[in-house]
C-alpha cells in the first residue's frame, strides 16, 4: 500500500498547472447540537453494514464511493457525515488507510464517505483548471457529491446541520470547491495540503475552514497558502488573530471574530512535507509528524461548527 501511494496524492498549483501530488487545535467550545426529532427525520431508516460500496447515478453514468458506518450507528438518531476525498492518482481505499478516519468515526460516532474518482489517473475537477484529467474532461464531480449526499439522506439517518468535507491534496482542493458550490449542504470544510483554486466562489454564507499545511511541501507549496487564507478571512469577515495551538513542529493560528462564528484556522507543520499529519506516512513525499493529528483536529473543528 505504501509504495502504491508514492506516486499518489497529486494536486494543482495556483497557476492551474498540475503538480505531483498531539492534540486537536482548540476551537470554540461546543458540543454537538441536539438531534432532530427522529420520529420525522429518520422514519423508515434501517441498520446499515459497517463498510460498503455505494453506486450512484450521475448524468448517464454511475459513480462509486466507500462508506463507513460506525457500529454504534442508530438509524433513529441523526448522525454527522464527513466526506473525505483522496488525492490525485490515489483512491478511496488509500485515503481511508492514510487518514485513519474510519477509526475516528468509530470512536466518535460519525459516518465517513470516501468518494471515488472516475478518471485514469484519478483526479477531481476542482475548478480553476485543477486537476487533469478530470478538469480537461469536464467531469461533474460537484454533481457526484450532490448525488452521494442525496443517497446518504435516503439511506441513513443524517443530521443535515453536520455534513462536512475534507480531503488531501487534490481532494482538499475539492473540499474548497464544495464550500463554494454546495454551501447550502456543507457545514464546514478542512483541507490538508489543499488550496482554493476557483476563480470565483459562489458561497452565499460564511464557511468555517481549517487548513493544515507543511512548510516543506514541494508539491503544494506553503507559499501558495496565503492567498487561500486571505480569501476565506475576507469572505468570513474575520477580525482577530491568535495562536491557539502549539506542540513541537505544529502550531495553529485562529482567525476569529468572524461572521456567524465561521473561523478560519491555519495549522502549520514546520518542515512538514506532502503528508497527512498523524496518519500513515507516504514515502518520498517529505516529513510527517504526530505533533498534530489532522483527523483529530478536523473532527474537533467540525464538531464546533455545525451549520
Buried (B, 14 or more C-beta within 10 A) or exposed (E): EEEEBBBBBBBBBBEBEBBBBBEBBBBEEEEBBEBBEBEEBBEEBEEBEEEEEBEBEBEEEEBBBBBBBBEEBBBEBBBBBBBBBBBBBBBBBBBBBBBBBBBBBBEBBBBBBBBBBBBEBBBBBBBBBBBBBBBEEEBBBBBBBBBBBEBBBEBBBBBBBBBBBBBBBBBBBBBBBBBBBBBEBBBBBBBBBBBBBBEEBEBEEBBBBBBBBBBBBEBBBBEBBEEBBEBBBEBBEBEEBEEBBBBEBBBBBBBBBBEEBBBBBBBBBBEBBBBBBBBBBBEEBBBBBEBBBBBBBBBBBBBBBBB
